[in-house]
Amino acid sequence: MPPALFDLVAAPAHDGLSGPNVVETLAAPTRVTPQTLAPAGAEWAHLFAPLPRPRVALCLGGPSRAFHFRPDLSALAPWADGLMVTPSRRTPPVALEAAYTYDGCGPNPYLGMLAWADHIVVTADSASMLSDAASTGTPVHILPLPRRRAGAARRLERLHANLIAHGAARPFSGALDTWAYAPLDDAEEVAEVIRERMGA
């Protein structure tokens, strides 16, 4: 649908939308903020604090129109003792056979993992998990995936480039480098524009 049909459209830069009523964010607005991570970290401290460091949150996407889902996880073996794995709805069941899986019942450990992680590794296919990870201030490593065809992943490649330019992410090179950056707060930026337009 054309943005002109709406009073306001919030869209991440990699979507390429423009118009007088379009608010462009660097990534997808997310609920991940220091205010949501702090209580999640406290709630899940009993599970994640005892893990050896570096604690690594591995966020798995799944097959998409742009990517085959064949991540090479062997490079993460040196940090296996501190690995915290979270799937998405698209993650194939075979990828989770050796891991505890949150089944949707009871508290969700996802925010707790992000809160306790020293590093976050995210498969290249997931815009939402990359956006969540880049909202933490923790180094984000983008785990490459094979593309289905040339040009299939342009939109996601723009997101990767934007996160790298911001300093939030780097391509995973087999090493867990550490760096600092200002966490994204795209949801608050959108909320501020809405408040301004409503005169609040």
Residue frames as qw, qx, qy, qz and C-alpha x, y, z in Angstrom:
[[0.000, 0.887, 0.461, 0.000, 0.00, 0.00, 0.00],
 [0.371, 0.585, -0.055, 0.719, 1.26, 3.49, -0.74],
 [0.354, -0.215, -0.524, 0.744, 2.35, 5.47, 2.34],
 [0.134, -0.179, -0.107, -0.969, 0.07, 8.35, 1.28],
 [0.552, -0.423, -0.597, -0.399, -2.95, 6.34, 2.49],
 [0.643, -0.470, -0.506, 0.331, -1.79, 6.70, 6.10],
 [0.210, -0.974, -0.010, -0.079, -1.33, 9.60, 8.50],
 [0.170, -0.785, 0.595, -0.022, 2.09, 8.31, 9.50],
 [0.967, 0.162, -0.195, 0.027, 4.27, 5.39, 8.40],
 [0.385, -0.739, 0.552, 0.038, 7.29, 4.20, 10.39],
 [0.945, 0.323, -0.038, 0.028, 9.61, 2.14, 8.21],
 [0.674, -0.495, 0.324, 0.443, 13.20, 0.99, 8.53],
 [0.117, 0.737, -0.379, -0.547, 15.63, 2.57, 6.06],
 [0.222, -0.212, 0.883, 0.354, 16.29, -0.75, 4.33],
 [0.439, 0.522, 0.720, -0.128, 12.64, -0.86, 3.16],
 [0.283, 0.063, 0.439, 0.850, 13.30, 2.17, 0.94],
 [0.018, 0.786, 0.610, 0.103, 10.00, 4.00, 1.62],
 [0.247, -0.074, -0.076, 0.963, 9.88, 7.77, 1.35],
 [0.125, -0.681, -0.541, -0.478, 7.31, 10.52, 1.66],
 [0.087, -0.564, 0.215, -0.793, 6.35, 13.49, 3.85],
 [0.735, -0.455, 0.116, -0.489, 4.54, 11.19, 6.29],
 [0.923, 0.057, -0.349, 0.151, 7.27, 8.52, 6.47],
 [0.414, -0.803, 0.414, -0.113, 9.42, 8.29, 9.59],
 [0.785, 0.390, -0.471, 0.097, 12.60, 6.43, 8.68],
 [0.691, -0.643, 0.326, -0.064, 14.27, 4.35, 11.37],
 [0.059, 0.627, -0.761, -0.156, 17.67, 2.70, 11.13],
 [0.113, 0.021, -0.992, -0.047, 16.24, -0.76, 11.89],
 [0.440, -0.492, -0.641, -0.392, 12.86, -2.19, 12.86],
 [0.363, -0.548, 0.309, -0.688, 11.36, -0.61, 15.99],
 [0.629, -0.052, -0.767, 0.115, 11.62, -3.10, 18.85],
 [0.625, -0.724, -0.167, -0.239, 10.62, -3.56, 22.48],
 [0.820, -0.146, -0.226, 0.505, 14.25, -4.13, 23.46],
 [0.023, 0.856, -0.145, 0.495, 15.52, -1.25, 25.62],
 [0.231, 0.305, -0.715, 0.585, 17.62, -0.95, 28.78],
 [0.493, -0.197, 0.356, -0.769, 14.30, -0.71, 30.65],
 [0.921, 0.025, -0.107, -0.374, 13.07, -4.08, 29.33],
 [0.696, 0.343, -0.595, 0.209, 16.46, -5.81, 29.55],
 [0.060, -0.466, 0.629, -0.620, 17.09, -5.00, 33.23],
 [0.713, -0.186, 0.406, -0.540, 14.10, -6.92, 34.68],
 [0.929, 0.262, -0.210, -0.158, 14.60, -9.74, 32.18],
 [0.446, 0.509, -0.645, 0.355, 18.22, -10.03, 33.26],
 [0.326, -0.359, 0.626, -0.610, 17.13, -10.27, 36.90],
 [0.865, 0.018, 0.141, -0.481, 14.42, -12.83, 36.11],
 [0.939, 0.293, -0.178, 0.003, 16.82, -15.13, 34.25],
 [0.017, -0.784, 0.584, -0.210, 19.96, -14.59, 36.33],
 [0.739, -0.315, 0.566, -0.186, 19.61, -18.04, 37.93],
 [0.896, 0.326, 0.298, 0.049, 19.92, -19.66, 34.50],
 [0.630, 0.716, -0.031, 0.297, 22.36, -17.45, 32.60],
 [0.187, -0.903, 0.353, -0.160, 24.67, -15.88, 35.23],
 [0.753, -0.426, 0.494, 0.085, 26.41, -19.22, 36.02],
 [0.850, 0.484, 0.127, 0.165, 27.36, -19.77, 32.37],
 [0.626, -0.327, 0.194, 0.681, 31.06, -19.34, 31.60],
 [0.249, 0.889, -0.006, -0.383, 32.07, -16.19, 29.79],
 [0.245, 0.101, -0.104, -0.959, 31.91, -15.07, 27.15],
 [0.445, 0.404, 0.739, -0.305, 28.18, -15.74, 27.13],
 [0.043, 0.144, -0.580, -0.801, 27.00, -15.83, 23.51],
 [0.570, 0.425, 0.488, -0.506, 23.35, -15.44, 22.50],
 [0.123, -0.066, 0.787, 0.601, 22.84, -17.22, 19.17],
 [0.505, 0.443, 0.322, -0.667, 19.66, -16.00, 17.45],
 [0.279, 0.017, 0.859, 0.428, 18.52, -18.34, 14.68],
 [0.505, 0.322, -0.084, -0.797, 16.18, -17.31, 11.89],
 [0.689, 0.166, 0.704, -0.054, 15.15, -19.78, 9.22],
 [0.402, 0.214, 0.653, 0.606, 14.70, -20.37, 5.50],
 [0.222, 0.704, 0.228, -0.635, 13.41, -17.37, 3.56],
 [0.675, 0.712, 0.191, -0.002, 12.97, -16.19, -0.01],
 [0.201, 0.910, -0.360, 0.044, 16.42, -14.63, 0.20],
 [0.064, -0.607, 0.775, -0.163, 18.45, -17.23, 2.09],
 [0.795, -0.057, -0.602, -0.035, 18.95, -20.97, 2.39],
 [0.547, -0.725, 0.268, -0.320, 19.14, -21.83, 6.08],
 [0.932, 0.052, -0.237, 0.269, 22.46, -23.59, 6.38],
 [0.160, -0.921, 0.299, -0.194, 24.41, -21.65, 9.02],
 [0.724, 0.252, -0.536, 0.354, 27.93, -22.86, 9.74],
 [0.563, -0.777, 0.035, -0.279, 27.87, -23.07, 13.52],
 [0.906, -0.046, -0.225, 0.356, 31.14, -24.97, 13.85],
 [0.359, 0.510, -0.236, 0.745, 33.07, -21.72, 14.37],
 [0.451, -0.649, 0.111, -0.602, 31.11, -21.19, 17.61],
 [0.873, -0.154, -0.456, 0.078, 32.38, -24.46, 19.12],
 [0.448, 0.204, -0.505, 0.709, 35.06, -22.77, 21.29],
 [0.212, -0.201, 0.317, -0.902, 32.30, -20.91, 23.13],
 [0.518, -0.259, -0.727, -0.370, 29.79, -23.79, 23.33],
 [0.380, -0.309, -0.740, 0.461, 29.76, -23.83, 27.15],
 [0.001, -0.398, -0.316, 0.861, 28.46, -20.26, 27.26],
 [0.109, -0.108, -0.613, -0.775, 26.12, -20.55, 24.27],
 [0.346, 0.397, 0.607, -0.595, 22.46, -19.50, 24.67],
 [0.064, 0.091, 0.752, 0.650, 20.37, -20.43, 21.61],
 [0.390, 0.459, 0.474, -0.642, 17.04, -18.88, 20.66],
 [0.299, 0.255, 0.769, 0.505, 15.08, -19.86, 17.54],
 [0.340, 0.186, -0.034, -0.921, 12.44, -17.99, 15.58],
 [0.756, 0.265, 0.391, -0.452, 9.18, -19.30, 14.17],
 [0.709, 0.606, -0.276, -0.235, 11.02, -20.07, 10.92],
 [0.101, -0.583, 0.805, -0.039, 13.81, -22.15, 12.47],
 [0.750, 0.085, -0.587, -0.295, 13.59, -25.75, 11.20],
 [0.829, -0.498, 0.105, -0.231, 13.01, -28.32, 14.00],
 [0.928, 0.126, -0.160, 0.313, 16.12, -30.26, 12.97],
 [0.323, 0.625, -0.296, 0.646, 18.24, -27.25, 13.95],
 [0.401, -0.595, 0.312, -0.623, 16.99, -27.50, 17.53],
 [0.883, -0.132, -0.433, -0.122, 17.22, -31.22, 18.22],
 [0.673, 0.014, -0.508, 0.537, 20.20, -30.85, 20.55],
 [0.064, 0.246, -0.281, 0.926, 18.90, -27.83, 22.46],
 [0.036, 0.490, 0.719, -0.491, 16.32, -27.02, 25.11],
 [0.019, 0.359, 0.491, 0.794, 13.44, -25.33, 23.31],
 [0.223, 0.236, 0.432, -0.842, 11.06, -22.76, 24.77],
 [0.111, 0.321, 0.892, 0.298, 7.67, -24.06, 23.62],
 [0.184, -0.456, -0.318, -0.811, 5.61, -20.91, 24.14],
 [0.643, -0.624, -0.423, -0.134, 4.44, -21.94, 27.61],
 [0.650, -0.596, -0.170, 0.440, 5.60, -20.05, 30.67],
 [0.107, -0.893, 0.150, 0.411, 8.14, -17.23, 30.77],
 [0.770, 0.603, 0.011, 0.210, 10.13, -16.59, 27.58],
 [0.690, -0.502, 0.092, 0.513, 13.93, -16.45, 28.14],
 [0.590, 0.604, 0.218, 0.489, 14.64, -14.37, 25.00],
 [0.019, -0.926, 0.085, -0.368, 15.10, -10.98, 26.71],
 [0.721, -0.641, 0.254, 0.063, 17.05, -12.66, 29.50],
 [0.844, 0.115, 0.259, 0.455, 19.48, -14.08, 26.94],
 [0.374, 0.754, 0.086, 0.534, 19.95, -10.67, 25.37],
 [0.363, -0.897, 0.107, -0.228, 20.45, -9.10, 28.80],
 [0.764, -0.529, 0.340, 0.142, 23.16, -11.58, 29.84],
 [0.851, 0.400, 0.139, 0.311, 24.97, -11.92, 26.52],
 [0.406, -0.621, 0.263, 0.617, 28.52, -10.66, 26.11],
 [0.035, 0.250, -0.633, -0.731, 28.11, -11.17, 22.36],
 [0.670, 0.397, 0.452, -0.436, 25.06, -11.72, 20.15],
 [0.118, -0.183, 0.793, 0.569, 25.35, -13.80, 16.97],
 [0.583, 0.463, 0.374, -0.553, 22.36, -13.48, 14.61],
 [0.546, 0.220, 0.694, 0.414, 21.78, -15.32, 11.35],
 [0.120, -0.133, 0.291, 0.940, 21.74, -12.91, 8.40],
 [0.104, -0.393, -0.757, -0.512, 18.10, -13.60, 7.48],
 [0.298, -0.672, -0.663, 0.140, 16.34, -12.11, 10.51],
 [0.099, 0.583, 0.037, 0.806, 15.66, -8.36, 10.40],
 [0.568, -0.714, -0.154, -0.380, 13.67, -8.48, 13.64],
 [0.853, -0.430, -0.101, 0.278, 16.32, -10.30, 15.69],
 [0.567, 0.248, -0.019, 0.785, 19.08, -8.12, 14.24],
 [0.133, -0.689, -0.094, -0.707, 17.04, -5.06, 15.25],
 [0.748, -0.640, -0.144, -0.103, 16.51, -6.47, 18.76],
 [0.839, -0.153, -0.089, 0.515, 20.21, -7.28, 19.12],
 [0.395, 0.394, 0.024, 0.830, 21.31, -3.83, 17.94],
 [0.346, -0.750, -0.136, -0.548, 19.07, -2.28, 20.60],
 [0.831, -0.481, -0.236, 0.149, 21.13, -3.84, 23.42],
 [0.081, -0.920, 0.380, -0.056, 24.52, -2.13, 23.10],
 [0.747, -0.317, 0.570, 0.130, 26.13, -5.60, 23.01],
 [0.039, 0.467, -0.675, -0.570, 28.36, -6.48, 20.02],
 [0.809, 0.351, 0.314, -0.353, 26.26, -8.04, 17.22],
 [0.199, -0.362, 0.796, 0.442, 27.90, -10.56, 14.89],
 [0.732, 0.386, -0.026, -0.561, 26.02, -11.28, 11.63],
 [0.561, -0.168, 0.799, 0.138, 26.29, -14.98, 10.76],
 [0.329, 0.378, -0.487, -0.715, 26.31, -15.33, 6.96],
 [0.702, 0.227, 0.645, -0.199, 23.94, -17.63, 5.08],
 [0.289, 0.015, 0.704, 0.649, 24.02, -18.78, 1.45],
 [0.394, 0.376, 0.036, -0.838, 21.76, -16.69, -0.79],
 [0.703, 0.345, 0.610, -0.124, 19.14, -18.41, -2.91],
 [0.601, 0.574, 0.342, 0.439, 20.00, -16.25, -5.94],
 [0.376, 0.040, -0.013, 0.926, 21.90, -13.08, -6.77],
 [0.149, -0.293, -0.123, -0.937, 20.08, -9.98, -5.59],
 [0.513, -0.474, -0.684, -0.211, 17.59, -11.91, -3.43],
 [0.552, -0.546, -0.465, 0.426, 18.77, -10.36, -0.19],
 [0.280, 0.510, 0.044, 0.812, 19.12, -6.68, -1.19],
 [0.424, -0.754, -0.139, -0.481, 16.78, -5.41, 1.52],
 [0.832, -0.532, -0.067, 0.139, 18.53, -7.36, 4.27],
 [0.710, 0.139, -0.018, 0.690, 21.93, -6.42, 2.91],
 [0.024, 0.692, 0.035, 0.721, 20.91, -2.75, 3.29],
 [0.670, -0.707, -0.056, -0.219, 19.98, -3.46, 6.92],
 [0.876, -0.196, -0.053, 0.438, 23.33, -5.18, 7.50],
 [0.474, 0.415, 0.013, 0.776, 25.15, -2.19, 5.97],
 [0.255, -0.765, -0.068, -0.588, 23.16, 0.27, 8.11],
 [0.799, -0.599, -0.046, -0.014, 23.87, -1.65, 11.33],
 [0.805, 0.003, -0.010, 0.593, 27.55, -1.93, 10.44],
 [0.251, 0.590, 0.042, 0.766, 27.75, 1.80, 9.63],
 [0.490, -0.770, -0.064, -0.405, 26.09, 2.58, 12.99],
 [0.096, 0.550, -0.731, 0.392, 28.74, 0.48, 14.72],
 [0.762, -0.252, 0.329, -0.498, 26.28, -2.04, 16.15],
 [0.950, 0.090, 0.292, -0.059, 27.19, -5.03, 14.00],
 [0.058, 0.636, -0.689, -0.343, 30.02, -6.69, 12.15],
 [0.844, 0.202, -0.423, -0.261, 30.09, -9.77, 9.93],
 [0.824, -0.464, 0.322, -0.046, 30.99, -12.84, 12.01],
 [0.425, 0.722, -0.545, -0.037, 34.60, -13.68, 11.22],
 [0.839, -0.012, -0.520, 0.158, 35.10, -16.63, 13.55],
 [0.374, 0.032, -0.512, 0.773, 36.31, -14.37, 16.38],
 [0.272, -0.805, -0.527, -0.016, 34.27, -12.67, 19.08],
 [0.317, 0.264, -0.127, 0.902, 35.65, -9.15, 19.00],
 [0.215, -0.705, -0.567, 0.366, 34.32, -6.64, 21.52],
 [0.179, 0.255, 0.142, 0.940, 33.34, -3.05, 20.79],
 [0.040, 0.516, 0.577, -0.632, 30.96, -0.38, 22.08],
 [0.001, 0.304, 0.494, 0.815, 28.17, 1.53, 20.33],
 [0.357, 0.036, 0.314, -0.879, 25.04, 3.50, 21.15],
 [0.263, 0.274, 0.925, -0.025, 22.09, 1.07, 21.27],
 [0.133, -0.303, -0.535, -0.778, 19.29, 1.75, 18.81],
 [0.143, 0.373, 0.678, -0.617, 16.04, 3.12, 20.19],
 [0.045, -0.152, -0.606, -0.780, 13.93, 3.26, 17.02],
 [0.232, -0.610, -0.753, -0.083, 10.62, 2.71, 18.83],
 [0.262, -0.672, -0.322, 0.613, 11.21, 5.78, 21.01],
 [0.131, -0.206, 0.344, 0.907, 12.16, 7.86, 17.94],
 [0.149, -0.378, -0.730, -0.549, 8.87, 6.91, 16.29],
 [0.306, -0.672, -0.637, 0.219, 6.95, 7.61, 19.52],
 [0.245, -0.487, -0.088, 0.834, 8.55, 11.06, 19.73],
 [0.024, -0.045, -0.520, -0.853, 7.42, 11.93, 16.18],
 [0.265, -0.536, -0.760, -0.253, 3.89, 10.77, 17.01],
 [0.319, -0.647, -0.462, 0.515, 3.85, 12.91, 20.18],
 [0.160, -0.296, 0.160, 0.928, 5.07, 15.95, 18.22],
 [0.124, -0.197, -0.642, -0.731, 2.43, 15.50, 15.53],
 [0.356, -0.609, -0.702, -0.097, -0.31, 15.10, 18.12],
 [0.073, -0.726, 0.092, -0.678, 0.89, 18.19, 19.97],
 [0.803, -0.527, -0.277, 0.018, 1.54, 16.19, 23.12]]
